[in-house]
Amino acid sequence: MLIGIVAMTESGLIGKGDGLPWHIPDDLRFFRKLTEGKTLVAGRNTWENMPRFENRKFVLYTRSLDLEQTENLRSVSTVEEIVNLAFAEEEYYLIGGAFMFKIFGHLCNYFYVTKVLEDEYTTFTGDVYFPTKILATNYNLVSAVPHRDESTGIDLAFELYENKRSR
């Protein structure tokens, strides 16, 4: 089973350079809770620019298979290898980046979206966007839980989407 997970603004902003445009502790805890002990699927750039998480394995989609394969890291180079994850019994979490969401986002059984809400006092800038059409076209919103990050005061909505083909 392939499950997408992303934090984004309502306009789809997900990144700034090689990182996130924000630091929201409650979203990071949400991500950790969902993915701990699971296998994360990422593109090489995302993988190279993120912290190394304990208790997680990685499937890395890359054209260059020059990375040493380990117990916690497996490199794949074909679309078919990623497509097969959508039909596996094990849970795989697609975490990005934008290219990975664009190519494989429609295959996810579910999508967890942390919607980062902007207002006149809280705005974010960046240069990497989630292809929001994927959610609108392929998914139904199942739930949306409003939340305010205590340490930053940033308003969020933890949303769950189900792929329309799953029904």
HELIX and SHEET records of a PDB file:
HELIX    1   1 PRO A   25  THR A   35  1                                  11    
HELIX    2   2 ARG A   44  GLU A   48  1                                   5    
HELIX    3   3 VAL A   79  LEU A   85  1                                   7    
HELIX    4   4 ALA A   98  PHE A  104  1                                   7    
HELIX    5   5 GLY A  105  LEU A  107  5                                   3    
HELIX    6   6 LYS A  133  ASN A  138  1                                   6    
HELIX    7   7 LYS A  164  SER A  166  5                                   3    
SHEET    1   A 8 LEU A  73  VAL A  76  0                                        
SHEET    2   A 8 LYS A  57  TYR A  61  1                                        
SHEET    3   A 8 THR A  39  GLY A  43  1                                        
SHEET    4   A 8 TYR A  92  GLY A  96  1                                        
SHEET    5   A 8 LEU A   2  THR A   9  1                                        
SHEET    6   A 8 TYR A 110  VAL A 116  1                                        
SHEET    7   A 8 ASP A 155  ASN A 163 -1                                        
SHEET    8   A 8 TYR A 139  ARG A 148 -1                                        
SHEET    1   B 2 LEU A  13  GLY A  15  0                                        
SHEET    2   B 2 VAL A 128  TYR A 129 -1                                        
END                                                                             
